[in-house]
Amino acid sequence: MPAPNRPAAASRRWSDWPVISRQVGERVADLLGEAAQGGRPAGVALLGSEGVGKTTVAGHAATRLGRGGPLWVVGTAARSSVPFGAFASLMDLDAVGRPAELIRSAADSILAQADSAPIIVDNARLLDPLSASLVYRLAQQATVPLIVTVRTVLRVPQVVAALWQDGLLLRVDVDPLDGAETAELVDAAGGGDPGTLYRRSAGNPLHLRLLMATGGAEETLAAAIDRYLVGLDHQAREVLSHLCVYEPLSRADLTALTSDAAVEAAAGAGTVQFYGDMAYSGHPLYLERLAVRLDREQVQRLRGAVAEQLARRPTRTVSDRLGRVLLTLQSEGSVEPGSVVAASRESLRLGALGLAERLARGALERAEDLDARLSLSHALAWQGRGQESDAVLAAVDEATLSEDQMMAWALPRAANQFWMLSEPERATVFLQTVRARVQDASARSTLDALLATFAMNAGNVRRAVEVAEDVLARPDAPETAVAWAASAAALSCARMGRLAEVGPLRERALGAEHPGLLRFTVGLAETTSLVMAGRTDAALETARAFTDFAESAQPGRAIGDVLLARVLLARGDAGAAAALLAPAVATLDRTGYSWGPLALMLLTTALAHQGEIAESAKALARAQSRHGTKSAIFAPELGIARAWRLATIGDRPAAITAARDAARMAERAGQYAVAVQAWHEAARLGDRRAAAGLAQVAAHADCAYTSMASAHARALAAGDRSGLAAAAAELAAAGFAGAAADATRQAEAAD
C-alpha cells in the first residue's frame, strides 16, 4: 500500500500568516466536528474564486479536529483526463475491471489509509470523472470527515456539484476578506508595508490579494503572480516548469530531472509542496500563469524529458500507465502504436471517452490500424458524435477484412447507425447483410443478439424475446451476445407482463461482461417489474442505485435519473421527477440514445401534473420531434404524456382519448403491462370505460398493480363512492400517491 498523502514537514504554510476569515474558519471547523461524529452531511464543500483561502480554510479546519494529519488528494490539469488520476499515488489498482467495482475497492483502500483522519480533496474542479466518482463514494460512506475545495471561476463539473446538490456535503461559500478583515490582517502581517508583505507572501495568491489591497490595487492577481514567477530563482522555476507538463511528480523523479538543490530551493520558496513523496505546485495558478510564458519548443522539451525519466521505472497502476502513454504522445516521442491502442481500449472500459479518443487519434497519426479506428469510433459514438464515428468506420475497405475483423467493424457501425444517426432501418438491413456473409456460429449469435436489441427498441417486443431466447439457448453464445440478448429480453418481458421471467434474465445479463450502459436497460426492466408488483419502495431503492456515479458521470448519471424519475412519477412525486428530468434531458439531448425521447416524455407528464402549461407543451413538442423507430418501444409513454398535457389545459375528453389510444397501442404491441398503466391513467382522468379495457389485458399482466388499477376503474365505472375510497386506500398503501389522490377526488365527487 502506498504511503499516505500527508503534507511533508514545513511544506504547508497555513499557520505562517493569519489570512482567512475567522468566522468562516470557525464555522467550517464546527461543521466538520459534527461530521466527525457520524452525522450528515459527511463534510463540507468550500467554494470560491482563486486566492480566497479555500485550501487554507480546509487545512485549518482539519487541524482543529485533532484526528491526525489529513489525507490530501489534489486535482491537477495534467491528470484531469486520466482515470483515477488524482488518486494515482494512493492506489494499487492495476487490473482494469468494471468502474463500479474499481470505485468500491478504491474507496475501501483510501479509507483504510485515512484511518480516522479527515480527507481533503483540493481543487476538485480538475478531478477526472472516475476520481470525482470516487470522492462521491467516499462522501456516501461517510466514515471520515471530508473536505472538498472547488474553484468557481469556471464551470463546475456536474459529478462534483452533485456532492452538495445531493446533500452529501454542505456547501460553504468562501468570499474574499472584507475591508475590516483585510486591514486587521495587513497590520498583523507587516503594518501595511508593501515590500514586507511581498517578501512574506511567498507568491501565495491569498497573500498577494492582501498585498494588492495595501498598495497594489491596480495590479491584477494574475499580474502579481507573474511578478512573483519572474522573481523566482532559475532553479525553482525549472522545477515548476516540469510540473507544468506533468503534475504530480515524485521527489526522486523531480530531483533526477533537475537537481536536489533545485528541488530544495523550490520547496523553500513555496513554489512546490509535497504530499508524502509526491510534488505539486504551490498553487494551481502558478502553473496556469507559467504555461502562458512557455513556448511550444520549451513544452515539448519538458514533456520529452519527463516521459524519458518516467520510462526508467515500471508502471504501478492503470492511471500511471495511461498518463505516461498520453504524455509520450504529446511529446511526439517514439511509442509502439499497439500500446497506444491498448491504452485507448483501457480508457473506453473505464469510461474515459475523451482520453480514449485522443489516444486512438494518436495511434492513427502514426500508422493505419483497424483496432485504432474501432476504438476511435466507439469513443466518438458514445460521446454522441455519430456522424464522425460513421466517417471513421466508412474509411475501412471491408473487402480486406477477415471474418473476425468484419464482426469487430460491423457491430459498432450498425449500433451507431441505429441510435446515434437515427437510421434504424438502414442499420437493420446492414446487420442482416453482414449476417449472410459470416459463417461462424458464435458470430451469428452476436449479430442476432444485436438484432433482438434493435427489435426491442423498435417496439417489436415479441420478436425481440423470440430472437433473444434463441440466442440464450445456444451454448456457444459469447458474453456480448448474452448481455445484449438477456437485457433486451428482460425489458421486453417486463413490459409484456411476463414478470416472473425478468429476474432470471436480469441475473443472466448482469453476469456477463458487457458495455456498461446495458445495465440501465436491465434497471428499467427491474423497476418496471417492481412497480407492477406494487413494491414501489423497492423500486425506488433500486432506481436510486443507478444515480451513484458507479458509471463515470455522464450519460450514466442522466439515464439513472430517468429511471428514478419514472418511479417517482408512479409514486405521484411529479416535482421531484421534474427536477431530475430537466438536467437529464439536457445531457441526453446531445446523444442518440432512446433514453433521450423517453426523458422528454416523462418530463412532459411531470410538468403537466404540476400544472405547467407552457413548459409541458414545449417538452411534448420536443418529445414528438425526437421520437422515432429507435424509441418506438416508448410510444405508449408519448401517448400518456399527450393525455396529461391535454388535461392540463382543461380538455378532459381529448385527454381521455389520448390515454385510450396509448393503451390500445401498447396492447397491439404486446406490451400488456404498459397497457395496464395506460388504462389506469385513463381511469385517473375520469374514463368510465377504462374498466372494460383493463379487463381485456388483465390476464396478460397478472400482478398487484393490475388488481389495484382494475378495482379503481370498476369503482369509477359504477360510481361507487366506497369502492373508490377503498381503491384510494389500497393505492396509497402501495405508494401510488398520485393515483390515490385522484381516486379520493373521484370518491368525493361520486353521487
Residue, then its C-alpha position, 0 to 999 in steps of 0.5 A: m500500500p502506498a504511503p499516505n498523502r500527508p503534507a511533508a514537514a514545513s511544506r504547508r504554510w497555513s499557520d505562517w500568516p493569519v489570512i482567512s476569515r475567522q468566522v468562516g474558519e470557525r464555522v467550517a471547523d464546527l461543521l466538520g466536528e459534527a461530521a466527525q461524529g457520524g452525522r450528515p452531511a459527511g463534510v463540507a464543500l468550500l467554494g470560491s474564486e482563486g486566492v480566497g483561502k479555500t485550501t487554507v480554510a480546509g487545512h485549518a479546519a482539519t487541524r482543529l479536529g485533532r484526528g491526525g494529519p489529513l489525507w490530501v488528494v489534489g486535482t491537477a490539469a495534467r491528470s484531469s483526463v486520466p482515470f483515477g488520476a488524482f488518486a494515482s499515488l494512493m492506489d494499487l489498482d492495476a487490473v482494469g475491471r468494471p468502474a463500479e467495482l474499481i470505485r468500491s475497492a478504491a474507496d475501501s483502500i483510501l479509507a483504510q489509509a485515512d484511518s480516522a483522519p479527515i480527507i481533503v480533496d483540493n481543487a476538485r474542479l480538475l478531478d477526472p470523472l472516475s476520481a470525482s466518482l470516487v470522492y462521491r463514494l467516499a462522501q456516501q460512506a461517510t466514515v471520515p470527515l471530508i473536505v472538498t475545495v472547488r474553484t468557481v471561476l469556471r464551470v463546475p463539473q456536474v459529478v462534483a456539484a452533485l456532492w452538495q446538490d445531493g446533500l452529501l456535503l454542505r456547501v460553504d461559500v468562501d468570499p474574499l476578506d472584507g475591508a475590516e478583515t483585510a486591514e486587521l490582517v495587513d497590520a498583523a502581517g507587516g503594518g501595511d508595508p508593501g515590500t514586507l508583505y511581498r517578501r512574506s507572501a511567498g507568491n501565495p495568491l491569498h497573500l498577494r490579494l492582501l498585498m494588492a489591497t495595501g498598495g497594489a490595487e491596480e495590479t491584477l492577481a494574475a499580474a502579481i503572480d507573474r511578478y512573483l514567477v519572474g522573481l523566482d530563482h532559475q532553479a525553482r522555476e525549472v522545477l515548476s516548469h516540469l510540473c507544468v507538463y506533468e503534475p504530480l511528480s515524485r521527489a526522486d523523479l523531480t530531483a533526477l530531472t533537475s537537481d536536489a538543490a533545485v528541488e530544495a530551493a523550490a520547496g523553500a520558496g513555496t513554489v512546490q509542496f509535497y504530499g508524502d513523496m509526491a510534488y505539486s505546485g504551490h498553487p494551481l495558478y502558478l502553473e496556469r500563469l507559467a504555461v502562458r510564458l512557455d513556448r511550444e519548443q520549451v513544452q515539448r522539451l519538458r514533456g520529452a524529458v519527463a516521459e524519458q525519466l518516467a520510462r526508467r521505472p515500471t508502471r504501478t497502476v492503470s492511471d500511471r500507465l495511461g498518463r505516461v502513454l498520453l504524455t509520450l504522445q504529446s511529446e511526439g516521442s517514439v511509442e509502439p502504436g499497439s500500446v497506444v491502442a491498448a491504452s485507448r481500449e483501457s480508457l473506453r472500459l473505464g469510461a474515459l471517452g475523451l482520453a480514449e479518443r485522443l489516444a486512438r487519434g494518436a495511434l492513427e497519426r502514426a500508422e493505419d490500424l483497424d483496432a485504432r479506428l474501432s476504438l476511435s469510433h466507439a469513443l466518438a459514438w458514445q460521446g454522441r458524435g455519430q456522424e464522425s464515428d460513421a466517417v471513421l468506420a466508412a474509411v475501412d475497405e471491408a473487402t480486406l477484412s477477415e471474418d473476425q475483423m468484419m464482426a469487430w467493424a460491423l457491430p459498432r457501425a450498425a449500433n451507431q447507425f441505429w441510435m446515434l444517426s437515427e437510421p434504424e432501418r438502414a442499420t437493420v438491413f446492414l446487420q442482416t447483410v453482414r449476417a449472410r456473409v459470416q459463417d461462424a456460429s458464435a458470430r451469428s449469435t452476436l449479430d442476432a443478439l444485436l438484432a433482438t436489441f434493435a427489435m426491442n427498441a423498435g417496439n417489436v417486443r415479441r420478436a425481440v424475446e423470440v430472437a433473444e431466447d434463441v440466442l440464450a439457448r445456444p451454448d456457444a453464445p459469447e458474453t456480448a451476445v448474452a448481455w445484449a440478448a438477456s437485457a433486451a429480453a428482460l425489458s421486453c418481458a417486463r413490459m409484456g407482463r411476463l414478470a416472473e421471467v425478468g429476474p432470471l434474465r436480469e441475473r443472466a445479463l448482469g453476469a456477463e461482461h458487457p458495455g456498461l450502459l446495458r445495465f440501465t436497460v436491465g434497471l428499467a426492466e427491474t423497476t418496471s417489474l417492481v412497480m407492477a408488483g406494487r413494491t414501489d419502495a423497492a423500486l425506488e431503492t433500486a432506481r436510486a442505485f443507478t444515480d451513484f456515479a458507479e458509471s463515470a458521470q455522464p450519460g450514466r448519471a442522466i439515464g439513472d435519473v430517468l429511471l428514478a424519475r419514472v418511479l417517482l412519477a408512479r409514486g405521484d412525486a411529479g416535482a421531484a421527477a421534474a427536477l431530475l428530468a430537466p438536467a437529464v434531458a439536457t445531457l441526453d439531448r446531445t446523444g442518440y440514445s432512446w433514453g433521450p425521447l423517453a426523458l422528454m416524455l416523462l418530463t412532459t407528464a411531470l410538468a403537466h401534473q404540476g400544472e405547467i402549461a407552457e413548459s409541458a407543451k414545449a417538452l411534448a413538442r420536443a418529445q414528438s420531434r425526437h421520437g422515432t423507430k429507435s424509441a418506438i418501444f416508448a410510444p405508449e409513454l408519448g401517448i400518456a404524456r399527450a393525455w396529461r398535457l391535454a388535461t392540463i389545459g382543461d380538455r378532459p375528453a381529448a385527454i381521455t382519448a389520448a390515454r385510450d389510444a396509448a393503451r390500445m397501442a401498447e396492447r397491439a404491441g404486446q406490451y400488456a403491462v404498459a397497457v395496464q398503466a395506460w388504462h389506469e391513467a385513463a381511469r385517473l382522468g375520469d374514463r368510465r370505460a377504462a374498466a372494460g379495457l383493463a379487463q381485456v389485458a388483465a390476464h396478460a399482466d397478472c400482478a398487484y398493480t393490475s388488481m389495484a388499477s382494475a378495482h379503481a376503474r370498476a369503482l369509477a365505472a359504477g360510481d361507487r363512492s366506497g369502492l373508490a375510497a377503498a381503491a384510494a386506500e389500497l393505492a396509497a398503501a402501495g405508494f401510488a400517491g398520485a393515483a390515490a389522490d385522484a381516486t379520493r377526488q373521484a370518491e368525493a365527487a361520486d353521487 
